[in-house]
């Protein structure tokens, strides 16, 4: 989820984003730039923990953990960093 405040700080705009989906991140980037212009700060704070050992985890959860805890951060950086440079 991407939460952005307007400049008056009286309104909040929420964009729902599946950080494990590159397409969802790209769409959130477009929506953010359309609403506010260039993004000036990115807080990569997504993460999941299953609470199970690796032997107990399903293939789906192993893959989802890697997608959310690692790949999502790389995709969000690639989406928003160019405007910050």
N, C-alpha and C positions, 0 to 999 in steps of 0.2 A: 504494500500500500504506500502511496506517495501522498503526503499531506502537505499542502502549501497554504501559507497565509497571504492574503492580499496586503498591499502596502499600508492600508488603514488599520490592519490587525483586527478589524471587526468582523471579517468574514473568513471562513475557512473553506477551501476547496479540496475535495478528496478525490484522488484518482486511484481506482483499484488496479493493482498490478500483480500478476503472478510472476514473481522474480525468477522462477525456474523456467520461464518461457521467454526466449529472446524476442519474439514478436510482441509479447505483452510489454516488455521493457521499452522496445522501440516505440510502441504506441503511447506509453506513458510519457516518454521523452517529447514526442510530438505534441501531446496535450499540454504538457507543462510549458513548453516554449510558446505555444499558441496563447496560453492564458497569461503568462508572466514574462516572456522573453527568455533570454539566456539564463540558464541555471548557474548560480554562483557557489553553491555548496551541495555536496552529496554526502549523506550519512549512510554508509553501508552497514546496516545493523540486522540483516536477516540471518536467521539460523534456526535449525531444527535439531532436536536430539530425540532419539527413539526411546532411550532408557533400556535398551536391550543389548545383549552382547552380539558381536558380529555373527556368531553361530545361530543366534535366535532371530536375527533380522531377516526379513523377506528380501528378495532381489529388488522389489519395488522400493522399499525403504532405503536400501543401500544406494540405489541410483538417485533417489530423491534427495538424500542427505548430501551427496556430492553436488547435485545440481543447485541446491539452495545454499549450501555452506561455502562453496568454492566458485562454481561456474557463474552463478548469478552476480557475484561481486565483480567478476571480470567483464561481464556484459554491461552492467550498469556503469562501470568506469568507462568503457568504450563508448557508451551512449552519451554520457554527460561531460567527460573530460575535454573533448575538443573545444567546447564553448568556454571552458575555464582557462585554456592556455592562451 
